[in-house]
Amino acid sequence: MTGPSTLKVSVVVATYKSGGGLDRLVASLDAQSLPAADWEVIFVDDGSPDETWDRLLRIQADRTNVRLERIENSGWPCRPRNVGTDLALGEYVAYMDHDDELYPNALRDAYAFAKAHGADALNGKEARTTDIGWALDSYPMDMPQTLDRTEQFCLSPTNPHKLYRREFLNQHGIRFREGGRVLWEDVFFNVLVAKYAEVISTMAGTPYYHWCTTKGSGSTSFLRSQTEWWRWLEEMVVAIEGDLTSDHLLAQRTVLMEHQYRSRLIDTFNNRYALRAPDEKKMIFERARRIQALHFPERYDQALSTSGRMRAILLRRGYRHLLERLTVDDPNIPGRPRITEVKWEQGAFRLKTMADWTDANGNSYRLRRQGDRLFRDIDPRYGDVVGSHLLDMTDEIRASSLSLLVRSVRTKVAWAVPSESVPWLAKTGVDWGVRGHATVDPVSAAMGQPLERSVWELGARCALPGSSQYRLARSQTLRPAVHVDADGAMAVYARQDGVVILDFDQTESTLVRLLQPVGAPTRDGTTLRIELSGLTADVDTRISTRVDIDPRSTVHRAAALLGSLLRRPRNAHTTDRSGWRTIDAVLHVESGRGFLEFEAAPRASMRIRLGERVPGSRGVYGLRSFGRTSHTGRRHG
């Protein structure tokens, strides 16, 4: 173990009955680019009754920078984290949950960034398994100082997956609240950090932490149906009000209070509220109303959407049954992003985008037109209670927006990409939505750095004032865009499930599934050559690929099909696929044109699968003897 004066970081991990996620965590620590001599990891086991301690001993045996501590069960990660903090020797302390992972350059770059700016705490870019746009707004750029932010809390998201200067924590006695199960213990902790810190930095350019959400993990057990949820929510609000009182922190207090009010209190009255048991609905209403009355005066309503303000007014006035009815009459509707066109132009993929607001069942906002304004088409008596102006959605619609992101399928890291959008309203009727365009430059999309050459899903943020959602972008009519450069091939296209992806080097699909044949094939001895359309290229090159062929003759295929019909039950699917096989092929790129070449016996009759992901095309290319061709197969869709 390196001496205390040379350790840069102490990673503190609280463990309890750790499952398979612990292996993931250890693997991510082993992969750190910061030399092991510069940091330590302290596992503090909270009295696990299973084999967790033995696993930790085995982990320690193979590593020189691992320390272990075992304590009696405390029931929550707070006590183990505090014990680990007391034992830590590093200049900075990094907290991890026992089933998460750090990205490879996390400790190296986070320490360097924090040290360079004298940060008391560093908020590193985080991703979350179950949320494609998780905390993306928190990391727009590298920021040496964020205590002066007015649109985001400086330590948002408020979990403890960050870097904290150990001397700073000790100087101010900052520790996690102990005493068994403490909901939002990380918020209490980070509020104290913000209270005393002089510098809080945000590192956005290097991915830092992957929050691996799993069934039964801490935050997934927080339930509004339990009274403890409401008790701890009020305690958290009291802590925010009491700790963030300095003049320079007023903006920080406001945005953090607005977040609690919107996402935890008002958003409780969502589409699922009316489905709760009667006693549960009554308890929730009464608890929410009490917290609102004590801590959220009417000025907080102004930061809500009109839908949220309607709910806030009904809650404030005690109209429990009318509020329940409103959650049915005015449900929350998410935006649905789509990509309608993609082309490679001027060194980047250029995409046309659009969005409407439709839920999974096809439901949209119920609206009625009055002149050039769009109003919620609900009982007008709501307007008598909350004000008829809150039924008017026109200004919100005119302020709606759509912005694109790319998210790695492998790492879950997401990056916002340059986007512009314009809302539209039909001149008659009640149709509306957003149209826009975005640019995905593979060389710079990762905040100025190249994207990893793997598979990236495209998603989007669909926003109305006071509310936004991140969803995967889809299309059923998108024509693929394929580009070839000196580094290889990349393509944007819609997968079979409709999700639009950026695929590097045929990671998910071979290029021949994205390109269409042009004209008749030619032969040179046993080599078959087919021109394919749909790509652009900067270089002449050869790309290894694979192609599916069915080399059986028409007679053999007919016999096989007849045999399958006789063997299968009536009405069974009759398409015969048994003769298909995959062979090696080469895609020659010459002067911006693509030519597929593979070996085929002279005078062979066969079928070839080409262009299956091209909408409107036929996916099977039929080749008869002497080079005559035909198209067969099903349309894409």
C-alpha positions in Angstrom: 0.0 0.0 0.0 1.3 3.4 -0.9 1.9 5.9 1.9 -0.9 8.3 2.8 0.8 11.4 1.3 0.8 10.0 -2.2 -2.7 8.6 -2.5 -4.9 10.6 -4.8 -8.2 8.9 -4.3 -9.9 6.6 -1.8 -12.9 4.7 -3.3 -15.4 3.8 -0.6 -17.8 1.0 -1.3 -20.5 -0.1 1.1 -21.5 -3.8 0.6 -24.4 -5.9 1.8 -25.4 -9.2 0.3 -23.7 -8.1 -2.9 -24.8 -10.1 -6.0 -23.3 -10.3 -9.4 -23.0 -6.6 -9.6 -19.9 -6.7 -7.4 -18.0 -8.4 -10.1 -18.9 -5.6 -12.5 -17.7 -3.0 -10.0 -14.4 -4.7 -9.4 -13.8 -5.2 -13.1 -14.3 -1.4 -13.6 -11.9 -0.7 -10.9 -9.3 -3.0 -12.4 -9.7 -1.2 -15.7 -8.9 2.3 -14.3 -6.2 4.2 -16.1 -5.0 5.9 -12.9 -2.2 3.7 -11.7 -3.2 1.4 -8.7 -0.4 2.9 -6.7 -2.2 6.3 -6.7 -5.5 5.1 -5.2 -7.1 2.7 -2.8 -10.5 1.0 -2.5 -12.1 0.5 0.9 -14.9 -2.1 1.0 -17.0 -1.7 4.2 -19.4 -4.7 4.6 -22.5 -3.9 6.5 -22.7 -7.3 8.2 -23.7 -9.4 5.2 -25.1 -12.8 6.3 -24.0 -14.5 3.1 -20.7 -15.2 1.3 -20.1 -11.5 0.6 -17.2 -11.2 3.1 -15.5 -14.2 1.7 -15.8 -12.8 -1.8 -14.2 -9.6 -0.5 -11.3 -11.5 1.0 -10.7 -13.1 -2.4 -10.8 -9.8 -4.1 -8.3 -8.3 -1.6 -5.9 -11.3 -2.0 -5.2 -10.5 -5.6 -4.8 -6.7 -5.3 -2.4 -4.5 -3.4 -4.7 -1.4 -3.1 -7.7 -3.1 -1.4 -8.7 -2.6 2.2 -11.5 -4.3 4.0 -13.7 -3.4 7.0 -16.6 -5.3 8.5 -19.3 -3.8 10.8 -22.5 -4.9 12.4 -25.5 -4.5 10.2 -26.8 -0.9 10.2 -29.5 -1.4 7.6 -28.4 1.3 5.1 -25.2 2.5 3.3 -24.8 5.5 5.5 -22.8 3.9 8.3 -20.5 1.9 6.0 -19.7 5.0 4.0 -18.9 7.0 7.1 -16.6 4.3 8.4 -14.9 4.2 5.0 -14.5 7.9 5.0 -12.9 7.8 8.5 -10.4 5.2 7.2 -9.7 6.9 3.9 -6.1 8.1 3.1 -6.7 9.6 -0.3 -6.8 13.3 -1.0 -10.3 12.8 -2.5 -13.0 10.3 -1.5 -15.2 8.7 -4.2 -18.3 6.8 -3.2 -19.7 3.9 -5.2 -22.6 1.6 -4.8 -21.7 -2.1 -4.8 -23.3 -2.9 -8.2 -22.2 0.1 -10.2 -19.1 0.8 -12.3 -16.7 3.6 -13.1 -15.7 4.4 -16.6 -12.0 3.6 -17.4 -10.6 7.2 -17.2 -12.9 8.2 -14.3 -10.5 8.5 -11.4 -7.5 9.8 -13.5 -9.4 12.6 -15.2 -11.7 13.5 -12.2 -8.7 13.8 -9.9 -6.8 15.9 -12.4 -9.8 18.2 -13.0 -10.6 18.6 -9.3 -7.0 19.3 -8.5 -6.5 21.8 -11.3 -9.5 23.9 -10.1 -9.2 23.4 -6.3 -12.6 21.7 -6.1 -14.1 20.7 -2.8 -16.4 18.4 -4.8 -16.4 17.2 -8.4 -19.6 16.1 -10.2 -18.5 13.8 -13.0 -20.6 12.8 -16.0 -23.0 10.0 -15.1 -25.1 7.5 -17.1 -27.9 5.3 -15.9 -28.9 2.0 -17.3 -32.6 2.6 -17.4 -32.7 6.3 -18.6 -31.3 7.2 -22.0 -31.1 10.9 -21.1 -30.2 10.6 -17.4 -28.9 13.9 -16.0 -27.8 15.1 -19.5 -28.7 18.7 -18.7 -26.4 18.6 -15.7 -23.3 18.1 -18.0 -23.5 20.6 -20.9 -19.8 21.3 -20.7 -16.8 21.2 -18.3 -17.3 23.8 -15.6 -14.6 24.7 -13.0 -17.2 26.4 -10.8 -20.9 25.6 -10.6 -22.0 27.1 -7.4 -23.2 30.1 -9.5 -25.5 28.0 -11.7 -29.1 29.2 -11.8 -30.8 26.5 -13.9 -29.4 23.4 -12.1 -28.4 22.4 -8.6 -24.6 22.3 -8.6 -24.5 18.6 -7.5 -27.4 17.3 -9.6 -28.1 14.5 -9.8 -27.9 14.5 -6.0 -26.6 10.9 -5.6 -23.1 10.5 -3.9 -21.4 9.1 -7.0 -18.9 12.0 -7.0 -15.5 13.0 -5.8 -15.1 14.9 -2.5 -12.0 16.4 -1.0 -11.4 14.5 2.2 -10.0 17.3 4.2 -13.0 19.4 3.3 -15.4 16.7 4.6 -13.5 16.4 7.8 -13.1 20.1 8.4 -16.9 20.6 8.3 -17.9 17.3 9.8 -19.9 16.2 6.7 -21.1 12.7 6.9 -24.1 10.7 5.9 -27.1 10.6 8.2 -27.1 7.4 10.2 -29.9 5.6 12.0 -31.2 2.7 9.8 -33.1 3.3 6.6 -32.6 7.0 5.5 -34.4 7.9 2.3 -32.4 10.3 0.1 -29.4 10.2 2.4 -27.4 11.5 -0.6 -29.5 14.6 -0.8 -28.9 15.5 2.8 -25.2 14.9 2.3 -24.9 16.9 -0.9 -26.8 19.8 0.6 -24.2 20.1 3.3 -21.5 19.9 0.7 -23.1 22.8 -1.2 -23.5 24.7 2.1 -19.8 24.7 3.0 -18.0 24.4 -0.4 -16.1 27.2 -2.0 -15.6 25.4 -5.4 -17.8 22.7 -6.9 -16.7 21.6 -10.4 -18.5 19.7 -13.1 -16.6 17.3 -15.4 -18.6 16.6 -18.5 -16.1 15.7 -21.1 -15.0 12.4 -19.6 -17.6 9.8 -18.6 -17.3 9.1 -14.9 -19.9 6.9 -13.4 -22.5 4.3 -14.6 -25.4 3.9 -12.2 -26.5 0.3 -12.9 -30.2 0.3 -11.8 -31.2 -3.2 -10.8 -34.3 -4.8 -9.3 -34.5 -4.1 -5.5 -31.7 -1.5 -5.4 -32.1 1.3 -2.9 -34.0 4.0 -4.8 -36.3 1.5 -6.5 -37.7 0.6 -3.1 -38.8 4.2 -2.4 -42.6 4.0 -2.6 -45.1 6.9 -2.3 -47.6 4.4 -0.9 -45.5 4.2 2.3 -45.7 6.9 4.9 -41.9 6.9 5.4 -41.6 8.3 1.9 -43.5 11.4 2.9 -41.8 11.7 6.2 -38.4 11.7 4.6 -39.5 14.0 1.8 -40.5 16.6 4.4 -37.3 16.2 6.3 -35.3 16.6 3.1 -37.2 19.8 2.2 -36.6 21.1 5.8 -32.8 20.4 5.3 -32.7 22.3 2.0 -34.5 25.3 3.5 -32.3 25.3 6.6 -28.9 24.6 5.1 -28.9 26.6 1.9 -29.5 30.0 3.5 -26.5 32.0 2.4 -27.1 34.8 -0.2 -24.8 33.1 -2.7 -26.8 29.9 -2.5 -30.3 31.3 -2.9 -30.5 30.3 -6.6 -29.2 26.8 -5.7 -31.9 26.5 -3.0 -34.6 27.7 -5.4 -33.8 25.2 -8.2 -33.5 22.3 -5.7 -36.8 23.2 -4.0 -38.5 23.5 -7.4 -37.2 20.1 -8.3 -38.6 18.5 -5.2 -41.9 20.3 -5.7 -42.3 19.3 -9.3 -40.9 15.8 -9.5 -41.7 14.4 -6.1 -44.8 16.3 -4.9 -46.9 17.5 -7.8 -45.9 14.6 -10.2 -47.3 12.2 -7.6 -50.7 13.1 -9.1 -49.9 11.3 -12.4 -51.7 8.8 -14.6 -51.4 6.1 -12.0 -52.8 8.1 -9.0 -56.5 7.3 -9.8 -55.6 3.5 -9.8 -54.4 3.5 -6.2 -56.5 2.1 -3.4 -58.9 4.6 -1.8 -57.0 4.7 1.6 -53.7 5.2 -0.2 -55.0 8.1 -2.3 -56.4 9.8 0.8 -53.1 9.4 2.7 -51.0 10.7 -0.3 -53.3 13.7 -0.8 -53.2 14.7 2.9 -49.4 14.3 3.2 -48.7 16.1 0.0 -51.1 19.0 1.0 -49.4 19.4 4.3 -45.9 19.6 2.8 -47.2 22.1 0.2 -48.8 24.3 2.8 -45.7 24.4 5.1 -43.0 24.6 2.5 -44.2 25.6 -1.0 -46.0 28.9 -1.2 -47.7 29.9 -4.4 -44.6 31.4 -6.0 -43.4 27.8 -6.6 -46.4 27.1 -8.9 -45.0 29.5 -11.5 -42.2 27.1 -12.4 -44.7 24.3 -13.2 -46.4 23.5 -16.5 -50.0 24.6 -16.8 -51.0 21.0 -16.1 -48.9 21.0 -13.0 -50.3 24.4 -11.9 -53.8 23.0 -12.2 -52.9 20.1 -9.9 -51.1 22.5 -7.5 -54.1 24.7 -7.1 -56.5 21.8 -6.5 -54.2 20.4 -3.9 -53.8 23.7 -2.2 -57.5 24.3 -2.0 -58.2 20.7 -0.8 -60.2 19.5 -3.8 -59.2 15.8 -3.4 -61.8 14.2 -5.6 -61.5 16.8 -8.3 -57.8 16.4 -8.4 -58.2 12.7 -8.8 -60.6 13.2 -11.7 -58.1 15.7 -13.3 -55.4 13.0 -13.4 -57.8 11.0 -15.6 -59.2 13.9 -17.7 -55.7 15.5 -18.2 -53.2 12.7 -18.2 -49.5 13.2 -18.7 -48.6 12.6 -22.4 -44.9 12.1 -23.4 -43.3 13.3 -26.6 -42.7 10.8 -29.3 -39.6 11.6 -31.4 -39.1 10.3 -34.9 -36.4 10.6 -37.6 -37.8 11.1 -41.1 -34.6 11.4 -43.2 -30.8 11.0 -42.9 -28.1 11.9 -45.3 -24.3 12.1 -45.2 -23.4 15.7 -46.1 -20.3 17.8 -45.4 -18.6 15.3 -43.1 -21.6 14.4 -40.9 -24.9 12.7 -40.8 -27.7 15.3 -41.2 -31.1 14.2 -39.9 -34.6 15.6 -40.2 -36.6 15.1 -37.0 -40.1 15.5 -35.8 -42.2 14.8 -32.7 -45.7 14.6 -31.5 -47.0 14.0 -28.0 -48.5 10.5 -27.9 -48.4 7.8 -25.3 -47.8 4.1 -25.8 -51.6 3.5 -26.4 -51.8 6.2 -29.1 -53.5 8.7 -26.8 -52.7 12.4 -27.3 -53.8 15.6 -25.6 -57.5 16.2 -25.9 -57.8 19.7 -27.3 -60.4 22.0 -28.8 -59.8 25.0 -31.0 -61.0 28.5 -30.2 -59.9 30.9 -32.8 -56.1 30.6 -33.1 -55.8 29.1 -29.6 -55.8 25.5 -28.5 -57.5 24.6 -25.2 -57.7 21.4 -23.2 -60.9 19.7 -24.1 -62.0 18.9 -20.6 -64.9 20.0 -18.4 -64.9 23.8 -18.5 -65.9 23.8 -14.8 -62.2 23.1 -14.1 -61.6 26.6 -15.3 -64.0 28.0 -12.7 -61.7 26.6 -10.0 -58.2 27.0 -11.4 -58.7 29.8 -13.9 -59.7 29.3 -17.5 -56.3 30.6 -18.7 -54.7 27.3 -17.4 -56.8 25.4 -19.9 -55.0 27.2 -22.8 -52.1 25.2 -24.0 -51.2 27.4 -27.0 -48.2 29.2 -25.5 -46.7 25.9 -24.2 -47.2 24.3 -27.6 -45.4 27.3 -29.3 -42.5 26.8 -26.9 -42.1 23.1 -27.4 -38.8 21.8 -28.6 -37.0 18.7 -29.7 -33.2 17.9 -29.3 -31.3 14.8 -30.3 -28.8 12.7 -28.5 -26.7 9.6 -29.2 -26.3 6.8 -26.6 -23.9 4.0 -26.6 -25.5 0.6 -26.5 -22.4 -0.8 -24.8 -21.5 1.8 -22.2 -24.9 3.7 -21.9 -23.0 7.0 -22.1 -25.1 9.7 -23.9 -24.1 12.9 -25.7 -26.3 15.7 -26.8 -25.8 16.7 -30.5 -26.4 20.0 -32.3 -30.2 20.3 -32.8 -32.7 22.9 -33.9 -36.5 22.6 -33.9 -39.6 24.7 -34.7 -43.1 23.9 -33.3 -46.0 23.9 -35.7 -49.8 24.3 -35.3 -52.3 23.4 -38.0 -54.3 26.3 -39.3 -57.4 24.3 -38.7 -58.1 21.5 -36.3 -56.0 20.6 -33.3 -52.9 19.0 -34.8 -49.5 20.2 -33.6 -46.0 19.0 -33.1 -42.3 19.9 -33.7 -40.1 19.6 -36.7 -36.4 20.0 -36.7 -33.0 18.8 -37.8 -29.8 17.6 -36.1 -26.2 16.8 -36.9 -24.3 13.8 -35.8 -20.6 14.2 -36.5 -18.9 10.9 -35.6 -15.5 12.8 -35.2 -16.7 15.3 -32.6 -20.1 14.2 -31.2 -18.7 13.1 -27.8 -18.2 16.7 -26.7 -15.5 17.4 -29.2 -14.1 13.8 -29.2 -14.8 10.9 -31.6 -17.6 8.5 -30.9 -16.5 5.0 -30.0 -16.8 2.8 -33.1 -19.7 0.6 -31.9 -23.5 0.9 -31.9 -25.2 4.1 -30.8 -29.0 4.5 -30.3 -30.5 7.8 -31.2 -32.9 9.4 -28.8 -34.4 12.8 -28.2 -35.5 15.2 -25.5 -39.1 16.3 -26.1 -39.9 19.4 -24.1 -42.8 21.5 -23.1 -42.3 24.3 -20.6 -42.1 22.8 -17.2 -41.8 19.2 -18.4 -39.6 17.0 -20.7 -39.0 13.4 -21.5 -36.2 11.5 -23.1 -37.2 8.7 -25.5 -35.6 6.6 -28.2 -36.2 8.0 -31.7 -37.9 5.6 -34.1 -38.8 5.3 -37.8 -40.5 2.8 -40.0 -39.7 4.6 -43.3 -36.1 5.7 -42.9 -33.8 5.0 -45.8 -30.4 4.0 -44.5 -27.4 6.4 -44.9 -24.0 4.6 -45.3 -20.7 6.3 -45.4 -17.2 4.9 -45.9 -14.0 6.7 -44.9 -10.5 5.7 -44.2 -11.5 4.3 -40.8 -14.2 2.0 -42.1 -17.9 2.1 -42.6 -20.7 3.8 -40.6 -24.4 3.8 -41.1 -27.6 5.3 -39.7 -30.7 3.2 -40.1 -33.7 1.8 -38.3 -33.5 -1.6 -36.6 -36.2 -4.1 -36.9 -37.9 -2.7 -33.8 -37.9 0.8 -35.3 -35.2 2.3 -33.1 -32.8 4.4 -35.2 -29.1 3.6 -34.6 -25.7 4.7 -35.7 -23.7 1.5 -36.5 -20.0 1.5 -37.0 -18.1 -1.2 -38.9 -21.1 -3.5 -39.3 -21.3 -4.2 -35.6 -25.0 -4.9 -35.7 -25.9 -5.3 -39.4 -23.9 -6.1 -42.5 -23.7 -3.4 -45.1 -25.5 -5.5 -47.7 -28.7 -5.4 -45.7 -28.6 -1.6 -46.0 -27.8 -1.2 -49.7 -29.9 -2.0 -52.8 -28.8 -3.8 -56.0 -28.5 -1.7 -59.2 -28.9 -3.4 -62.5 -27.9 -6.9 -63.4 -24.9 -8.7 -61.8 -21.8 -9.5 -63.8 -19.4 -12.4 -63.7 -15.7 -12.8 -64.0 -15.1 -16.6 -63.9 -16.4 -17.8 -60.5 -16.6 -14.2 -59.1 -20.1 -12.6 -59.0 -20.2 -8.8 -58.9 -23.3 -6.8 -58.0 -23.4 -3.0 -57.9 -25.1 -1.6 -54.7 -26.6 1.8 -54.3 -27.1 3.9 -51.1 -23.6 4.7 -49.9 -21.2 7.6 -50.1 -17.4 7.4 -49.7 -14.3 9.5 -49.2 -11.9 6.7 -50.2 -11.5 3.7 -52.5 -11.3 0.6 -50.3 -12.3 -3.1 -49.7 -14.5 -4.0 -46.9 -15.0 -7.6 -45.7 -18.6 -8.5 -45.2 -21.1 -11.4 -45.2 -24.0 -12.2 -47.4 -26.9 -14.7 -47.2 -27.5 -16.9 -50.2 -29.8 -19.8 -51.1 -27.9 -21.8 -53.8 -30.7 -24.3 -54.4 -32.3 -24.6 -57.7 -35.9 -23.6 -58.2 -36.9 -27.3 -58.4 -35.1 -28.1 -55.1 -36.8 -25.1 -53.4 -40.2 -26.1 -54.7 -39.7 -29.7 -53.5 -38.5 -28.5 -50.1 -41.5 -26.2 -49.8 -43.9 -28.9 -50.8 -42.4 -31.2 -48.2 -42.8 -28.6 -45.5 -46.4 -28.1 -46.4 -47.1 -31.8 -46.1 -45.4 -32.0 -42.7 -46.7 -28.8 -41.1 -50.2 -28.3 -39.6 -52.7 -26.4 -41.6 -52.3 -22.6 -41.6 -48.7 -22.8 -40.4 -46.1 -20.4 -41.9 -44.9 -21.9 -45.2 -41.8 -19.9 -46.0 -38.9 -22.3 -46.4 -35.6 -20.9 -45.0 -33.7 -24.1 -44.5 -31.5 -23.6 -47.6 -30.0 -20.3 -46.7 -26.4 -20.0 -45.7 -24.0 -17.1 -45.0 -20.8 -16.8 -47.0 -17.9 -14.4 -47.0 -18.0 -11.5 -49.5 -16.1 -8.2 -50.2 -17.6 -4.8 -50.8 -15.4 -2.9 -53.2 -15.8 0.9 -52.9 -14.6 2.6 -56.1 -15.1 6.3 -56.9 -18.0 6.5 -54.5 -19.8 3.4 -55.9 -20.1 0.1 -54.1 -19.7 -3.4 -55.7 -20.4 -6.6 -53.9 -18.2 -9.5 -54.9 -18.4 -13.2 -53.8 -17.6 -16.6 -55.3 -20.4 -18.4 -57.1 -20.3 -21.4 -59.4 -20.7 -20.7 -63.1 -24.3 -20.9 -64.4 -25.5 -21.1 -60.8 -29.1 -20.3 -59.9 -29.5 -18.7 -56.4 -31.2 -16.2 -54.2 -29.4 -13.4 -52.4 -30.5 -11.3 -49.5 -29.8 -7.6 -50.1 -31.3 -4.3 -48.9 -33.6 -5.9 -46.3 -33.4 -2.7 -44.1 -34.3 -0.4 -47.0 -38.0 0.6 -46.7 -40.1 -0.3 -49.8 -37.4 -2.5 -51.3 -37.6 -6.3 -51.8 -35.2 -8.2 -49.6 -34.3 -11.1 -51.9 -32.4 -10.8 -55.2 -33.0 -13.8 -57.5 -30.2 -14.8 -59.9 -30.9 -17.3 -62.7 -28.5 -19.0 -65.1 -26.6 -16.8 -67.6 -26.8 -13.7 -65.4 -30.6 -13.0 -65.8 -32.0 -11.5 -62.6 -35.3 -11.0 -60.8 -36.5 -9.7 -57.5 -38.5 -11.7 -55.0 -39.3 -11.6 -51.3 -41.3 -9.5 -48.9 -41.3 -5.8 -48.5 -39.6 -4.1 -45.6 -41.8 -3.0 -42.8 
